[in-house]
Amino acid sequence: MASSFTPEKARVPPAIELPLPPISKFKIGLCQLSVTADKERNIAHARLAIEEAAEKGAKLVLLPEIWNSPYSNDSFPVYAEDIDAGKDSSPSTAMLSEVARSLKITIVGGSIPERCGDKLYNTCCVFGADGKLKAKHRKIHLFDINIPGKITFEESKTLTAGETPTVVDTDVGRIGIGICYDIRFQELAALYAARGAHLLCYPGAFNMTTGPLHWELLQRARAVDNQLYVATCSPARDAGSGYVAWGHSTLVGPFGEVLATTEHEEATIITEIDYSVIELRRTNLPLQKQRRGDLYSLVDVQRLNSQ
């Protein structure tokens, strides 16, 4: 029996045409930071790194996952901030807001533990060049894994999963936000691509077991599958910490090519994004037009429910 679906009907809701970005070329800064148990030091250190990236021409700066706190279930409740309550309750985001405004740059502020009532989240805040909070992404997929003899970690012991995909329009284009483990789920990246994102940003802290195997692989896969840019930022590696990050913050282009990366030590990458390459790659390899919407579909529940 022949299918009654057409490619357009099967996209529920239909994909959005890629919007024209406000800027075609710009520099991005990936700040791979060392993180300590001293929260005030972490905040001041992040500020300095952002300022140095901006001095080198970065119009967008990306910070690591959990940059103001050690990465542990014991630390999350202690270092958590009430972001919605304002400056005094969230010194980390107050700093990001102030620096974004003073330097007139966009900041994808890595992530910090967020307290909201009796719940804790792993949360990424995006600030515009006016210093205003443009978006807040709560990590959707919690990192609960058990590889015997290698790595065991359960974020769900302390954290609550976010419920909302996050796409935000900024002065440097439309950005889809994920945090670390979110990168493993192609459906989320495909949803962002369908909403017209130019760039996916994933602050993350892959570990010494999965990092060497999957960190670069997943970034390149998300980029080439969706034909857009992928930027990641990790904490620098601290071999003496309870959770040892792999590092290797990276920018990947829409053909899956690694454009810039660092090793595991503290470093800042400054490199260029050219959105015209997205159109070129999609013209060369027209995946969007060749998808078999009569056989499979991507359902964006949030958009579907809003119609």
N, C-alpha and C positions, 0 to 999 in steps of 0.2 A: 504493500500500500504506500502510495506516494505521500511524503510529508506535506502538511498544509502550511508549515512555517516558511517564511521568507527571511533572509538575513536581517532585514530591518525589524520585522516583528519579533525576532528572537532576542534582540537587544532590549532588555527590560530594566530601566528605560534606555532609549538609544544613546549612543556615545555622543559626547559633545565635540564639536569641531574645535581643534586646537586654537585657543585665543592668540591674538597678536600680543607678544610680550611688550612691556613698556620699554625694554632695552634689549638689544640683540647680543651684545658682547659685554662682559664684565668679569672682574676678578673675584674669585671666591677664596676665602681663607679657612683652612681646616686646622683647628688648634688642638693638637694632641697634648693634653695636659697631664702633669703629675698630680696625683691627688693624695692628700694626707688626712690625718684625723683632726687637723686644725681647720675648722670651717672658715674662720675669718681669713686665714692665710689663703685658703682655696679661692675665696671670693676675690681677694685682692690680686691673686696670681692670674685668675681668669681675666680680670679686667685689663691687666697689663698685656696679656697675650692678644686680646681683642684690639687694644689700642695699637699695638705693633703691627697687627695684620692690616688695620685700616691705614696706617702710615705707608704701608707697601702697596696700597691701592685697592684693597679688598672692599667691595660694596656689599658682600654677603659674608657673614662669619658663622661657622658651625662649630659648636662645642661638643664634648663627649657626653656619653650617658653617665649619669650620677657623678657629676664633677665636683660637687660641694661636699661629698660624704664618702666614706669608705663603702664599698659595695658589699653589704652584708645585711641579713635580716635583722641582726641586732642593732645595726646603725640606722636603718631606715626610720624607725619611730623617733629616734633621738634627733636626727638632722632634718626631719620633715618640716615644711613650712606651709602656712596657710596662705596660698597665693592670692586668693580672692579678697583676703582681709586687708591687703595693702602693704605699704612700705615697711612698717615696723614688724609685721608678722612674716615678711618674706624678704630678707635682706639680699638674697641671691637674685631674685627677679627684679628687685628695686635697682640693683647695680646694672643689670642688663638693660633695663628701660632707660636709665640715665645715660649709659654709654651709647646706646643706639641713637638717642636724641642728640647728644652732643657731637657725635661723629657723623651723624646723618647716614647711617648704614642700617641694613637689615640684619637681624641676629636670629638665627635658629639656635635657641639657648640650650642645646644638649638636653639633659634631663636632670631633675632633682626629685627627691622624695616629696610628695605633696600630701598635706593633711587636709581632709575635708570631712568635718564632723568626726565620726568614729572610724573613718576609712582612710587608708593610705593608698596613694597611687604613685606610679613612676611616670612623671609628667614632663613634657617638652613645651616650652613657651616660645612663641615667635613674636618678636618685636619689630615694628616698622621703623623707618627713618625718623619718624616723629616721636619715637619713644613709647608709642601706645601698643598695648597687647593686642595682636592681630588674631592669634589663635592659641589654643591650648590643647595639646594632644596627650591623652592618657594611654599608656601602653596597652594595646588591645590583647596581645598574646603574651601571657605570663610565662616566664622561663622556668618550667618545671621539668627537669631531666634527671636521669639516673643512668650513668654509664659506669658500671662497677669497676673500681680500681682506677678510675680516671677523674670523673667530675660528677658530683651530685649537688643539685641546688633546687630549692623550691621557693620561688618568689611568692607563690600563693599563700605561704605561711604568714606573711605580713601584708602583702599588697592585694589590692582589688583590681580586676581587669577593667580597662576602659571599654566603652560601648560605641564610640563614635569615630569613624574614619575622618581624617583631617586634611582638607585641601584649602590652601590660603593664597590669596592674591597679594603679591608684594610688589615693591618697586623693581624687583629683579625677576619677575615672572611668577607663574602659578606653581606652587610647591606642594607636593604631597609629603606628609610626615609619618614616619614610623620610628619605632624605638627597638633597636637590637633584634630580639626574637621575631618581631614583626616582619623582618626581611625574609624570613623563611617561607612566608605565605604569599605565593604569587597572586592569589585572588585579590589581596589588598592592593598590590601594585597595579594590577590590571584595572581595578576600580579607579585608582588615581589617574591612570592613563586615559580611561574612558571619560573622566571628568575634565580632561584637558590639561593635566599637569605637564610642565616642561622639565621639571627636576624633582627627584625624590631624595629626601634627606633622611638618613638613618643614623642618629647618634647610637653608638653601640659599644658593647664591651664583651666581645667573644673571648673565650678562654683558651688555654693552652692545648686543649684537646680538640675542640671543634674549629678553632681559629685557623690552624695550618691547613685543614681540610676544606673548610667551607666558606670562610669569610670573603675572600676574593671571588670565589666561584659564584656565590649568591649575588654579590653586587653586579657582576658581569651578566649573570642570568637575568636579573630584574631589568637591567639596562637594555639588553639585546631583545628580550621578549617584548618590551613595551616601546622600544626605540626612543628612549629619552635619557637624560643624564641622571646618574646616581652618585650622591656624595655621602660618605660615611666619616664618622669621627669617633675615635676610641680614646680612652685614657691611656697614658703612657704605662708601660709595664713596670710593676713593682714586685720583684720576686719575693719580697718579704711579707707581702700582704696576704690576707686570707683568701682573696680571690685574685688570681693573676690574669691580667688582661693581655690579649694577643697583640694589641696595637695595630699598626698598619692602616692608618687612616688613608682614604683613597678617593679619587674622583675617576669615574668611569663614563665614557662617552656613549652615544646612542647606537654604536655598532659593537658595543661590548669591549671597547679598547680601554686599557688602563692609561689614563692621561697623566696622572700624578699619584704618587704614593710615598709613604715614609716607612721607616722601620719601626722598632718598638719603643725607642727612646722618645723623650719629650721633643716635640718639633712642631713647627707651623708650616703648612704648605700654602703657597699662594699660586694659583693657576687660573687660566682663563676658561670661561664657558662661552661658547658661541652657539646660540640657539638656531642659527640658520642651518647648522649641520643636521638638526632634527628633521627639517623638511627635506633636505637632500637625501638622508638615509631612507625616509619613508617613501620618497619618490623612486629611489633605486630598488627598494624592496617593499612593495606595497602590501604589507601584512594586513593592515586594517581592512582593505578592500577584498582580501582573499580569505578572510575568516569564514568558516562554514556555519553561519548563523542558523542554518536549517538543521544542523546536527547538535549544536551545543550553544549555550548562552551564558552571559555573565549577568547576574541579577544584583543590582545596586539597591538594597532594601531601603536604605535611608531616602534615596531619591524617589523610589517607587511610592513610599508611604507619604511623601510630601506632595504628590500630585493630586 
